[in-house]
């Protein structure tokens, strides 16, 4: 029997175990099958860490590093080497991931950008996106941090999609002692503004939440409802990632407890209930040993999986081999299908820049 419309109090009760989660899980599967069928997708990608410099100091991150200790930019020739290698491996996505506005904190960043003739890190991303788009068959998918309307308009001609994780809607995580303290780019107000800009600029957008960084269950659910409201208002969210925190050595949160698989699976199911049957819902398959369990929570996508590059954000967690990904997916009664970094329903004149649309269409 279908559940009633999503309710915040009921959702919290489900994920915390105060209510039996079986009806929630069943509803998540029903909604997924209704809206997305029995096909699970993934994007064959290369992970391109444009720069590991960042002005933020998140307490769980090993991606960002200071100058002299691994914090640096990739030179254009290094970016192109990764992307062309990905081309030979049949990849279609070049995921550009980087720290936020490092030039505002590190003089070394400003000096590098000046050498490259770039006005900012965002401008450098634009330059690289245009080159990758022009010289290879891959599509850039930029995740450069906060982006206003002007930035998204500049990147849109070379990026069929872009992304930024909401992580959590609660400003409490910015307070002293919390994981986003002294991290201006993690302000949820600013992150919401970026998602809103994607609607105005007609940019297919990937976002999501990070579970297990010190938030309360109520804040998890509030974050999911915030994404549902953003989608209803702006329509640009092509995909929501529900990602589980993994504790990392050499971080202040190295001893923090990771969410259990059981709890996280209930959160994923709540995401499907709240976001509805049409939303593309992803869980990264490299962050849980038995990742197939999330197919029982209503997901329909595994996200970007690389046959070539590591996950630079979670380097301790290797991608599953594509043969294993296919086997696990089919074993549970689903078909596995590769997709582009932009989802098929967004490959239209409304959502893709007219100069880029023919390349996207020809790749489908």
Secondary structure, 3 states (H helix, E strand, C coil): CCCCCCCHHHHHHHHHCCCCCHHHHHHHHHHHHHHHCCEEEEEEEEEEEEECCCCCCCCCCCCCCCECCCECECCHHHHHHHHHHHHHCCCCEEEEEECCCHHHCCHHHHHHHHHHCCCCHHHHHHHHHHHHHHHCCCEEEEECCCCCHHHHHHHHCCEEEEECCCECCCHHHHCCCCCCCCCHHHCHHHHHHHHHHHHHHCCEEEEEEEECCCCCHHHHHHHHHHHHHHHHHHCCEEEEEEEECCCCCCCCCCCCCCCCHHHHHHHHHHHHHHHCCCCCEECCHHHCCCHHHHHHHCCCEEEEECCCCCCCCCCCCCCCCHHHHHHHHHHCCCEEEEECCCCHHHCCCCCCCHHHHHHHHHHC
